[in-house]
Amino acid sequence: MANSVGVEANISSRSLPPRVAGRKHSDQSSSSVHANHQSYARYSLISLDWETNREVAEVVAVTATNFDAERAYDDQKFNAVEVFKSDRMKVVCGYFEPGQFIPVHAPSSDVAIHVHSGTGRVRSGDDEHAIEPGDVVVVEADTDRGIKADEDGRLEAFLVTAPPPTDTEHDPVREGIKRGEFDPKSA
C-alpha cells in the first residue's frame, strides 16, 4: 500500500467544523493502492453548514496513475494491474495480448470497462459487443460477462468493479484461463 501524504489546505481551523479542526489524519486506510501510484489526502471544501454558518470540509483520498506507465503484459494470460481496491470498489488497468481474455463469469458486482487502446469483444449476457478505443461498456451484477482481445492486436482497458468480486466468484475466471476457454458454458 502506498503511503498517503497529508497536504495542508489554506483553511483556518476556525472555519472547519470541530470534528475536523486540528485533527491529525492517519496514513492508515482500509483501501489498497498499487505501489507505483501517487496517493495523497487533501482538504476539499464541499458545503456550507447553515446551522453553524461554517464551511464543511472533508478529507478526500486521491489516487493517480498513468495508464501507459503501468503497461505490463503477460504471455500466459491477461494482466490486471490493480490501481485501487476498497470494500466498495476495485480499479484495474487490464492488458491483453492478442486473443487473451477474462473468461465469462457472473459475479455479484457491476463492471464498467473503458477501452484505452486496441479492439476486442465484451460479452454481456447472451450478447457480444465489438469494442474499440474510447468505448465504455457497463455490465450489471449477476450477468454473464467476459472480455477478449481480438486475435490481431493487443487490448488495453480500464475496469472498475463495484463491489469487488469475491475469490469464489473469480473461480470460473481462474478455471477458464487454465483450460483456455473464454466461455466455459459453451465449451
C-alpha positions as CSV (number, residue, x, y, z in Angstrom):
1,M,0.0,0.0,0.0
2,A,1.3,3.4,-0.9
3,N,1.7,6.0,1.9
4,S,-0.7,8.8,2.0
5,V,0.8,12.2,2.5
6,G,-1.2,15.0,4.1
7,V,-1.5,18.2,2.1
8,E,-2.3,21.3,4.1
9,A,-5.0,23.4,2.7
10,N,-5.4,27.2,3.2
11,I,-8.3,26.7,5.6
12,S,-8.0,28.1,9.1
13,S,-9.1,25.9,11.9
14,R,-11.9,28.3,12.9
15,S,-13.6,27.7,9.6
16,L,-13.5,23.9,10.0
17,P,-16.2,22.1,11.9
18,P,-15.0,20.8,15.3
19,R,-14.8,17.2,14.1
20,V,-12.2,18.2,11.5
21,A,-10.4,21.2,13.0
22,G,-7.0,20.3,14.3
23,R,-7.4,16.6,13.6
24,K,-4.3,14.7,12.5
25,H,-5.1,12.4,9.7
26,S,-3.6,8.9,9.8
27,D,-1.7,7.3,6.9
28,Q,-3.7,4.1,7.6
29,S,-6.6,3.1,5.4
30,S,-8.8,0.2,4.6
31,S,-8.0,0.7,0.9
32,S,-5.1,-0.7,-1.0
33,V,-3.2,1.2,-3.7
34,H,-0.6,-0.2,-6.1
35,A,2.9,0.9,-5.1
36,N,3.6,2.8,-8.3
37,H,0.6,5.1,-7.9
38,Q,0.7,8.6,-6.3
39,S,-1.7,8.8,-3.4
40,Y,-2.4,11.7,-1.2
41,A,-5.0,13.2,1.0
42,R,-6.2,16.8,0.9
43,Y,-8.9,19.0,2.3
44,S,-11.8,19.7,0.0
45,L,-14.4,22.3,0.8
46,I,-17.8,20.7,0.0
47,S,-20.5,22.9,1.5
48,L,-21.6,25.5,4.0
49,D,-23.2,24.3,7.2
50,W,-26.2,26.6,7.5
51,E,-26.8,25.9,11.2
52,T,-23.3,26.9,12.3
53,N,-22.6,29.1,9.3
54,R,-19.3,27.3,8.8
55,E,-17.7,25.8,5.8
56,V,-17.7,22.0,6.0
57,A,-14.6,20.2,4.8
58,E,-13.8,16.6,4.5
59,V,-10.6,14.7,3.8
60,V,-10.6,13.2,0.3
61,A,-8.1,10.5,-0.7
62,V,-6.9,10.7,-4.2
63,T,-5.1,8.1,-6.3
64,A,-3.5,9.0,-9.6
65,T,-1.8,6.8,-12.1
66,N,-0.6,6.9,-15.7
67,F,-2.1,4.1,-17.8
68,D,0.9,4.0,-20.1
69,A,3.4,3.8,-17.2
70,E,1.5,0.8,-15.7
71,R,1.7,-1.1,-19.0
72,A,2.8,-4.7,-18.4
73,Y,1.9,-7.8,-20.4
74,D,2.0,-11.5,-19.5
75,D,2.5,-14.1,-22.2
76,Q,0.4,-16.7,-20.4
77,K,-2.8,-14.6,-19.5
78,F,-4.2,-11.1,-19.4
79,N,-2.5,-8.9,-16.8
80,A,-4.6,-6.9,-14.4
81,V,-2.6,-4.2,-12.6
82,E,-4.5,-3.1,-9.5
83,V,-4.7,0.6,-9.2
84,F,-7.1,0.8,-6.2
85,K,-9.2,-1.6,-4.0
86,S,-11.5,-1.0,-1.2
87,D,-14.5,-2.9,0.2
88,R,-16.7,-0.8,-2.2
89,M,-14.7,-0.9,-5.5
90,K,-11.8,-2.3,-7.4
91,V,-10.0,-0.5,-10.2
92,V,-7.5,-2.2,-12.6
93,C,-5.7,-1.5,-15.8
94,G,-6.1,-4.6,-18.0
95,Y,-3.5,-5.6,-20.5
96,F,-4.3,-8.3,-23.0
97,E,-2.1,-9.9,-25.7
98,P,-3.9,-10.9,-28.9
99,G,-6.6,-13.4,-28.1
100,Q,-6.2,-13.2,-24.4
101,F,-9.4,-12.9,-22.3
102,I,-11.2,-12.7,-19.0
103,P,-13.5,-15.8,-19.1
104,V,-17.2,-15.4,-18.9
105,H,-18.5,-15.3,-15.3
106,A,-21.3,-13.6,-13.4
107,P,-20.1,-12.1,-10.1
108,S,-22.4,-10.1,-7.8
109,S,-20.8,-6.8,-8.9
110,D,-21.3,-4.2,-11.6
111,V,-18.4,-3.6,-14.0
112,A,-17.6,-0.5,-16.1
113,I,-15.0,-1.0,-18.9
114,H,-13.3,1.8,-20.8
115,V,-11.2,0.8,-23.8
116,H,-7.9,2.6,-23.8
117,S,-6.4,1.0,-27.0
118,G,-6.9,-2.0,-29.2
119,T,-10.0,-3.9,-30.2
120,G,-11.9,-6.9,-28.8
121,R,-15.3,-8.2,-27.7
122,V,-17.3,-7.9,-24.5
123,R,-19.8,-10.5,-23.5
124,S,-22.9,-9.1,-21.7
125,G,-25.5,-11.8,-21.0
126,D,-26.1,-13.6,-24.3
127,D,-24.8,-10.7,-26.4
128,E,-21.3,-9.9,-27.6
129,H,-20.3,-6.3,-28.5
130,A,-17.3,-5.2,-30.5
131,I,-15.2,-2.7,-28.6
132,E,-12.6,-0.1,-29.7
133,P,-10.7,2.8,-28.2
134,G,-13.0,5.3,-26.4
135,D,-15.8,2.8,-25.8
136,V,-17.4,2.4,-22.4
137,V,-19.3,-0.7,-21.6
138,V,-21.2,-1.3,-18.3
139,V,-22.5,-4.8,-17.3
140,E,-24.7,-5.2,-14.3
141,A,-24.1,-7.6,-11.5
142,D,-25.1,-11.2,-11.8
143,T,-24.9,-11.0,-15.6
144,D,-22.6,-13.3,-17.6
145,R,-19.7,-11.2,-18.8
146,G,-16.2,-11.5,-20.2
147,I,-13.8,-9.6,-22.3
148,K,-11.5,-10.8,-25.1
149,A,-8.8,-9.1,-27.2
150,D,-9.1,-9.6,-31.0
151,E,-6.5,-12.0,-32.5
152,D,-4.8,-9.3,-34.5
153,G,-3.6,-7.0,-31.7
154,R,-3.3,-6.1,-28.1
155,L,-6.2,-4.7,-26.0
156,E,-5.8,-2.3,-23.0
157,A,-8.8,-1.4,-20.9
158,F,-9.6,0.3,-17.6
159,L,-12.0,-1.8,-15.5
160,V,-14.0,-0.7,-12.4
161,T,-16.0,-3.3,-10.4
162,A,-18.3,-2.4,-7.6
163,P,-18.2,-4.0,-5.2
164,P,-15.1,-6.1,-5.9
165,P,-15.9,-9.7,-6.8
166,T,-15.0,-12.4,-4.2
167,D,-12.4,-15.0,-4.7
168,T,-15.1,-17.6,-5.0
169,E,-16.8,-15.5,-7.8
170,H,-13.5,-15.5,-9.6
171,D,-13.1,-19.3,-9.5
172,P,-14.6,-19.5,-13.0
173,V,-12.1,-17.0,-14.3
174,R,-9.1,-19.0,-13.0
175,E,-10.6,-22.2,-14.3
176,G,-11.4,-20.7,-17.7
177,I,-7.9,-19.4,-18.1
178,K,-6.4,-22.7,-17.0
179,R,-8.4,-24.6,-19.7
180,G,-8.1,-21.8,-22.3
181,E,-11.9,-21.3,-22.5
182,F,-13.4,-17.9,-23.0
183,D,-16.9,-19.2,-22.3
184,P,-16.8,-22.4,-20.2
185,K,-20.6,-22.9,-20.7
186,S,-20.3,-23.2,-24.5
187,A,-17.3,-25.5,-24.4
